[in-house]
Amino acid sequence: MDDALSLPLTVSVPCRAAPGTRARRHPVVIEADWSVRTPHDERLEQIAAALGGGVSCLPTLRAIMPAFIEWWRRARREGDHLLASPDQGRSWASTDGLHRCCPAAGFDDPRQAAAHVRDVGHVAAVTGADRRTLAGLVAGLGPTRDPPAPVPDSADPSGVLGAAWACGLHPDRVSALMHGLAAAGACPGAAGACPIGGAAPTASAQVQLILALVQTGADPGWLAASTGPTAVRPVGDPADPRLLTWLAWTCTDLDRQVPTARAEWLARGARRSDIVTLSTAGYRAEAAGAVAAAWRISVPGAAQWLAQWVAHGYRPTAEQLIGLRDIGLGFPPPPPAPAAVARTAELLGTTTLDPTVVAVALVRHGTARDTAAALRRAAPGRGRRRSTRLPADRAPVRPRA
């Protein structure tokens, strides 16, 4: 780390020799173990404090040091990344929670959000420290209080490390992720430059990918399995840096369990929004392929239809959707409204039926009343067919030969 912001550290602090006197600044040394060395004789000052006097800097420093240490770690980009995005990088907010100093809608730019979480006012709000006192201590650092990225320009020719530093990420963490991407084959070429898909993306595009990986913990190896040369080639431009960033933001449990599942979806040409919806629900691309073949529609169209069912809260199997062909429609029917499913369950007097079963039955029978009757007849042990055999005294008489 740059010596401009490292321990031991000498900082100028304001100090009053006695209450009511004018404050004057003097140097204070903060040691590597966070102990503080001042020009005062602390034993004498403790006696003076017991008598109601003493210098002001000693009790002030003891009270403010926990907040200063927290600010220090943020300024050095140590520890966890303190930003979170609820909408895949479109807005950013502090993981500290919403304080009075924070905009309710967050920040559009992660650099602005990162600057805010290490701002003296925000740190004071998070730690409960006195803002003015903390600001005075930090001000004593002079221009080093917001240091540049601790890497020489020769080690950061693409500007990625510097741009990530502005977003609150330490160069060591960024370098590790970039090397991981390069090693996995998601970013072929030099690990330092990490050209995505052989293209020459901007530092901003690479930082967006890094931020997505930090937020979601997506495995670089999975990115390679989804877009690399050994994967099924997706429809579209695999060199588009936005593809990797989208993948990193939208990694699902299915993708972690089956690393090639997303590549299979991309190869079928489904819309990205439908892919995320279906992957989150655990659907593989083969389900849409089977539905498409049975209904004689495109796989993207089948994926869109299946995603509509999922969006309504249903989880139909491919077989259930294929089975709807026998109702005689020339096009895939839309899913019924959840209110209709609830109404059918109400008529049946139960809430234990699978909503998907009810929804598929509604498509078949049309109305809640007819569907309830059909499901009641199909219930185990109920609705058995009566015998069509006539009693002996009413049996038809066969003509003799």
C-alpha positions as CSV (number, residue, x, y, z in Angstrom):
1,M,0.0,0.0,0.0
2,D,1.2,3.5,-0.7
3,D,3.1,4.9,2.3
4,A,0.9,8.1,2.0
5,L,-1.8,6.2,4.0
6,S,-0.1,3.6,6.1
7,L,0.9,3.1,9.8
8,P,2.6,4.5,11.8
9,L,0.9,7.8,10.8
10,T,1.4,11.3,11.9
11,V,-1.7,13.5,11.9
12,S,-2.4,17.0,13.0
13,V,-5.2,17.4,15.6
14,P,-6.8,20.4,17.3
15,C,-6.2,20.6,21.1
16,R,-7.2,23.0,23.9
17,A,-4.9,23.3,26.9
18,A,-7.9,24.1,29.1
19,P,-11.7,24.6,28.7
20,G,-12.5,27.9,27.0
21,T,-9.0,28.4,25.5
22,R,-8.3,28.6,21.8
23,A,-7.6,25.3,20.0
24,R,-4.2,24.8,18.5
25,R,-3.1,21.9,16.3
26,H,-0.2,19.7,17.2
27,P,1.1,16.4,15.7
28,V,-0.1,13.0,17.0
29,V,1.5,9.7,16.0
30,I,-0.9,6.7,15.4
31,E,1.2,3.6,15.8
32,A,0.8,0.3,13.9
33,D,-1.1,-1.2,16.8
34,W,-3.5,1.8,16.8
35,S,-2.0,3.2,20.0
36,V,-1.6,7.0,20.0
37,R,1.5,9.0,21.0
38,T,1.0,12.6,21.8
39,P,3.4,15.3,23.1
40,H,1.6,15.3,26.4
41,D,2.5,13.5,29.6
42,E,-0.6,11.2,29.9
43,R,-0.1,10.5,33.6
44,L,-0.2,14.2,34.4
45,E,-3.1,14.8,32.1
46,Q,-5.0,12.0,33.8
47,I,-4.5,13.8,37.1
48,A,-5.6,17.0,35.6
49,A,-8.7,15.4,34.1
50,A,-9.7,14.0,37.5
51,L,-9.5,17.6,38.8
52,G,-11.7,18.9,35.9
53,G,-9.0,20.1,33.7
54,G,-6.5,18.6,31.2
55,V,-6.0,18.9,27.4
56,S,-8.9,18.2,25.1
57,C,-7.1,15.9,22.5
58,L,-6.6,12.8,24.7
59,P,-10.3,12.1,25.6
60,T,-11.3,13.1,22.1
61,L,-8.9,10.7,20.5
62,R,-9.9,7.8,22.7
63,A,-13.6,8.4,21.8
64,I,-13.1,8.9,18.0
65,M,-10.5,6.2,17.3
66,P,-13.0,3.4,16.5
67,A,-14.7,5.6,13.9
68,F,-11.3,6.7,12.5
69,I,-10.2,3.0,12.2
70,E,-13.4,2.3,10.2
71,W,-12.8,5.3,8.0
72,W,-9.2,4.2,7.5
73,R,-10.2,0.7,6.3
74,R,-12.6,2.1,3.9
75,A,-10.1,4.6,2.5
76,R,-7.7,1.7,2.0
77,R,-10.4,-0.5,0.4
78,E,-9.9,-3.2,3.0
79,G,-12.5,-5.8,4.0
80,D,-15.8,-6.4,2.2
81,H,-17.1,-4.4,-0.7
82,L,-19.6,-2.0,0.9
83,L,-21.8,-1.6,-2.1
84,A,-24.9,-3.5,-3.3
85,S,-27.0,-3.3,-6.4
86,P,-30.6,-4.5,-6.4
87,D,-31.0,-4.1,-10.2
88,Q,-27.9,-5.7,-11.9
89,G,-25.7,-2.6,-11.7
90,R,-28.2,0.1,-12.7
91,S,-28.2,1.6,-9.2
92,W,-25.9,1.3,-6.1
93,A,-26.4,1.7,-2.4
94,S,-24.4,1.2,0.8
95,T,-24.6,-2.1,2.6
96,D,-24.6,-0.1,5.8
97,G,-28.3,0.6,5.4
98,L,-30.1,3.9,4.7
99,H,-28.9,6.8,6.8
100,R,-29.9,10.4,6.7
101,C,-26.9,11.2,4.5
102,C,-27.8,8.6,1.9
103,P,-30.1,9.3,-1.1
104,A,-33.2,7.0,-0.9
105,A,-32.8,6.0,-4.6
106,G,-29.1,5.2,-4.3
107,F,-26.5,6.2,-6.9
108,D,-26.5,5.6,-10.6
109,D,-22.7,5.5,-10.6
110,P,-20.8,3.0,-8.4
111,R,-17.9,5.5,-8.1
112,Q,-20.2,8.0,-6.5
113,A,-21.7,5.3,-4.2
114,A,-18.2,4.2,-3.2
115,A,-17.1,7.8,-2.5
116,H,-20.2,8.2,-0.3
117,V,-19.5,5.1,1.9
118,R,-16.0,6.3,2.7
119,D,-17.2,9.9,3.3
120,V,-16.6,11.2,6.8
121,G,-20.2,12.1,7.3
122,H,-21.4,8.6,6.3
123,V,-18.8,6.9,8.5
124,A,-19.8,9.1,11.4
125,A,-23.5,8.1,10.9
126,V,-22.6,4.4,10.7
127,T,-20.4,4.4,13.8
128,G,-22.4,6.9,15.8
129,A,-19.3,9.1,16.2
130,D,-19.2,12.9,16.3
131,R,-19.0,14.1,12.7
132,R,-17.1,17.2,13.4
133,T,-14.5,15.5,15.5
134,L,-13.9,12.8,12.9
135,A,-13.8,15.3,10.1
136,G,-11.1,17.3,12.1
137,L,-9.0,14.2,12.5
138,V,-9.3,13.1,8.9
139,A,-8.5,16.6,7.8
140,G,-5.2,16.4,9.6
141,L,-4.1,13.9,7.0
142,G,-4.0,16.5,4.3
143,P,-4.3,15.6,0.6
144,T,-3.6,11.9,1.4
145,R,-7.0,11.4,2.9
146,D,-8.4,10.0,-0.4
147,P,-5.3,8.3,-1.9
148,P,-5.1,7.1,-5.5
149,A,-4.9,3.4,-6.4
150,P,-1.6,2.0,-5.0
151,V,-0.3,0.7,-8.4
152,P,2.1,2.3,-10.8
153,D,0.7,3.2,-14.3
154,S,3.0,0.6,-15.8
155,A,1.1,-2.1,-13.8
156,D,-2.3,-0.9,-14.9
157,P,-2.0,0.0,-18.6
158,S,-5.7,-0.7,-19.2
159,G,-6.8,1.5,-16.3
160,V,-9.0,-1.3,-14.9
161,L,-7.3,-1.3,-11.4
162,G,-7.6,2.5,-11.1
163,A,-11.3,2.4,-12.2
164,A,-12.1,-0.4,-9.8
165,W,-10.3,1.4,-6.9
166,A,-12.7,4.3,-7.5
167,C,-15.5,1.8,-7.1
168,G,-14.2,0.7,-3.7
169,L,-12.3,-2.4,-4.8
170,H,-8.7,-3.2,-3.8
171,P,-6.3,-4.0,-6.6
172,D,-5.4,-7.3,-5.1
173,R,-9.0,-8.5,-5.3
174,V,-9.5,-7.2,-8.8
175,S,-6.2,-8.8,-10.0
176,A,-7.3,-12.2,-8.5
177,L,-10.6,-12.1,-10.3
178,M,-9.0,-11.1,-13.6
179,H,-6.5,-13.9,-13.4
180,G,-9.3,-16.3,-12.5
181,L,-11.2,-15.2,-15.6
182,A,-8.1,-15.6,-17.8
183,A,-7.3,-19.0,-16.3
184,A,-10.8,-20.3,-16.9
185,G,-10.7,-19.1,-20.5
186,A,-13.5,-16.6,-20.1
187,C,-11.1,-13.8,-20.9
188,P,-8.4,-15.2,-23.3
189,G,-5.2,-13.3,-23.4
190,A,-3.0,-11.6,-20.9
191,A,-4.5,-11.8,-17.4
192,G,-3.7,-8.1,-16.7
193,A,-5.6,-6.8,-19.7
194,C,-8.3,-9.5,-19.7
195,P,-9.7,-8.8,-23.2
196,I,-13.2,-10.2,-23.2
197,G,-13.9,-12.6,-26.0
198,G,-10.9,-11.4,-27.9
199,A,-12.3,-7.9,-28.1
200,A,-10.9,-4.7,-26.6
201,P,-13.4,-3.6,-24.1
202,T,-13.1,-0.4,-22.2
203,A,-12.0,-0.2,-18.5
204,S,-15.5,0.6,-17.6
205,A,-16.9,-2.5,-19.3
206,Q,-14.3,-4.7,-17.5
207,V,-15.0,-3.1,-14.1
208,Q,-18.8,-3.7,-14.6
209,L,-17.9,-7.4,-15.0
210,I,-15.7,-7.4,-11.9
211,L,-18.4,-5.7,-9.9
212,A,-21.0,-8.3,-11.0
213,L,-18.6,-11.1,-10.0
214,V,-18.0,-9.5,-6.6
215,Q,-21.7,-9.1,-6.0
216,T,-22.9,-12.5,-7.0
217,G,-19.8,-14.7,-6.5
218,A,-20.3,-16.3,-9.9
219,D,-17.6,-18.8,-10.8
220,P,-15.3,-17.7,-13.7
221,G,-15.2,-21.3,-14.8
222,W,-19.0,-21.2,-15.3
223,L,-18.6,-18.1,-17.5
224,A,-16.1,-20.0,-19.6
225,A,-18.5,-23.0,-19.8
226,S,-21.3,-20.8,-21.0
227,T,-19.3,-18.8,-23.6
228,G,-16.0,-20.5,-24.2
229,P,-14.8,-22.5,-27.2
230,T,-15.8,-25.8,-25.7
231,A,-19.4,-24.6,-25.1
232,V,-22.2,-24.7,-27.5
233,R,-21.9,-21.4,-29.4
234,P,-24.6,-19.0,-28.4
235,V,-26.7,-17.1,-30.9
236,G,-25.4,-13.5,-31.1
237,D,-21.9,-12.1,-30.6
238,P,-20.0,-14.0,-27.9
239,A,-17.4,-11.2,-27.9
240,D,-19.9,-8.7,-26.5
241,P,-18.6,-7.8,-23.0
242,R,-22.2,-7.3,-21.9
243,L,-22.8,-11.0,-22.3
244,L,-20.3,-12.0,-19.6
245,T,-21.6,-9.2,-17.3
246,W,-25.2,-10.4,-17.8
247,L,-24.1,-13.9,-17.1
248,A,-22.4,-12.9,-13.9
249,W,-25.4,-11.0,-12.7
250,T,-27.9,-13.7,-13.4
251,C,-26.2,-16.9,-12.2
252,T,-28.8,-19.3,-10.7
253,D,-28.8,-22.5,-8.7
254,L,-29.3,-24.4,-11.9
255,D,-26.2,-22.9,-13.4
256,R,-24.2,-23.9,-10.4
257,Q,-25.5,-27.4,-10.5
258,V,-25.3,-27.8,-14.3
259,P,-22.5,-25.5,-15.6
260,T,-23.5,-26.1,-19.3
261,A,-27.2,-25.3,-18.8
262,R,-26.9,-21.6,-19.7
263,A,-24.9,-22.4,-22.8
264,E,-27.7,-24.8,-23.9
265,W,-30.2,-22.0,-23.4
266,L,-28.1,-19.5,-25.3
267,A,-27.6,-21.9,-28.2
268,R,-31.4,-22.2,-28.6
269,G,-31.7,-18.4,-29.1
270,A,-34.2,-17.7,-26.3
271,R,-34.7,-14.2,-25.0
272,R,-32.3,-13.4,-22.2
273,S,-35.2,-12.4,-19.9
274,D,-36.9,-15.7,-20.5
275,I,-33.7,-17.6,-19.9
276,V,-33.3,-16.0,-16.5
277,T,-36.9,-16.7,-15.6
278,L,-36.7,-20.3,-16.6
279,S,-33.2,-21.0,-15.2
280,T,-34.3,-19.5,-11.9
281,A,-37.2,-22.0,-11.9
282,G,-34.9,-24.9,-12.8
283,Y,-35.9,-25.5,-16.4
284,R,-33.4,-26.8,-18.9
285,A,-33.4,-25.9,-22.6
286,E,-34.6,-29.4,-23.5
287,A,-38.0,-28.6,-22.0
288,A,-38.6,-25.7,-24.3
289,G,-37.3,-27.9,-27.2
290,A,-39.8,-30.6,-26.5
291,V,-42.7,-28.1,-26.3
292,A,-41.6,-26.4,-29.4
293,A,-41.5,-29.7,-31.4
294,A,-44.9,-30.8,-30.2
295,W,-46.6,-27.5,-30.9
296,R,-44.6,-26.8,-34.0
297,I,-43.4,-23.5,-32.9
298,S,-39.9,-22.0,-32.4
299,V,-37.8,-22.8,-29.3
300,P,-37.7,-19.1,-28.4
301,G,-41.5,-19.0,-28.7
302,A,-41.8,-22.0,-26.5
303,A,-39.5,-20.5,-24.0
304,Q,-41.5,-17.3,-23.9
305,W,-44.7,-19.3,-23.4
306,L,-43.2,-21.4,-20.7
307,A,-41.8,-18.3,-19.0
308,Q,-45.4,-16.8,-19.0
309,W,-46.6,-19.8,-17.0
310,V,-43.6,-19.4,-14.6
311,A,-44.2,-15.7,-14.2
312,H,-47.8,-16.5,-13.0
313,G,-46.5,-18.8,-10.3
314,Y,-46.9,-22.2,-12.1
315,R,-44.3,-24.8,-12.8
316,P,-45.7,-27.0,-15.6
317,T,-43.7,-29.9,-17.0
318,A,-43.1,-30.1,-20.7
319,E,-45.5,-33.1,-20.8
320,Q,-48.3,-31.1,-19.3
321,L,-48.0,-28.3,-21.9
322,I,-47.7,-30.9,-24.7
323,G,-50.8,-32.6,-23.4
324,L,-52.8,-29.4,-24.0
325,R,-52.7,-30.0,-27.7
326,D,-55.8,-32.2,-27.5
327,I,-58.1,-29.3,-26.6
328,G,-58.0,-28.4,-30.3
329,L,-56.4,-25.0,-30.2
330,G,-54.1,-24.0,-33.1
331,F,-51.9,-21.9,-30.8
332,P,-50.4,-22.3,-27.3
333,P,-53.0,-21.1,-24.7
334,P,-51.9,-18.5,-22.2
335,P,-51.8,-19.4,-18.5
336,P,-55.0,-18.7,-16.4
337,A,-55.0,-15.9,-13.9
338,P,-54.1,-16.8,-10.3
339,A,-57.5,-15.5,-9.2
340,A,-59.2,-18.2,-11.3
341,V,-57.0,-20.9,-9.7
342,A,-57.9,-19.6,-6.3
343,R,-61.6,-19.5,-7.2
344,T,-61.4,-23.2,-8.3
345,A,-59.6,-24.2,-5.1
346,E,-62.3,-22.4,-3.2
347,L,-65.0,-24.4,-5.0
348,L,-63.1,-27.6,-4.2
349,G,-62.8,-26.6,-0.6
350,T,-59.1,-27.3,-0.4
351,T,-55.8,-25.5,-0.6
352,T,-53.6,-28.5,-0.9
353,L,-53.9,-29.0,-4.7
354,D,-50.9,-28.1,-6.8
355,P,-51.7,-24.7,-8.4
356,T,-50.1,-25.9,-11.6
357,V,-52.5,-28.9,-11.8
358,V,-55.4,-26.6,-11.3
359,A,-54.1,-24.1,-13.9
360,V,-53.7,-26.8,-16.5
361,A,-57.1,-28.2,-15.8
362,L,-58.6,-24.6,-16.1
363,V,-57.2,-24.4,-19.6
364,R,-58.8,-27.7,-20.5
365,H,-62.2,-27.1,-19.0
366,G,-62.6,-23.3,-19.3
367,T,-64.5,-22.3,-16.1
368,A,-63.8,-22.6,-12.5
369,R,-67.0,-24.5,-11.9
370,D,-66.4,-27.0,-14.7
371,T,-62.7,-27.4,-13.6
372,A,-63.7,-28.0,-10.0
373,A,-66.2,-30.7,-11.1
374,A,-63.6,-32.4,-13.3
375,L,-61.0,-32.4,-10.6
376,R,-63.5,-33.7,-8.1
377,R,-64.4,-36.6,-10.4
378,A,-60.7,-37.4,-10.9
379,A,-59.9,-37.4,-7.2
380,P,-58.7,-40.8,-5.9
381,G,-61.6,-42.8,-4.4
382,R,-64.2,-40.4,-5.7
383,G,-66.3,-40.1,-8.9
384,R,-66.1,-43.8,-9.8
385,R,-68.1,-44.8,-12.8
386,R,-71.3,-46.5,-12.0
387,S,-71.9,-49.9,-13.6
388,T,-73.7,-49.8,-16.9
389,R,-75.0,-53.4,-16.6
390,L,-78.7,-53.6,-16.2
391,P,-80.4,-55.7,-13.5
392,A,-81.3,-59.2,-14.5
393,D,-85.0,-58.5,-14.7
394,R,-84.4,-55.6,-17.1
395,A,-81.7,-57.2,-19.2
396,P,-82.4,-57.2,-22.9
397,V,-83.6,-60.5,-24.3
398,R,-81.5,-61.7,-27.1
399,P,-83.3,-63.1,-30.1
400,R,-82.9,-66.8,-30.5
401,A,-80.9,-68.0,-33.4
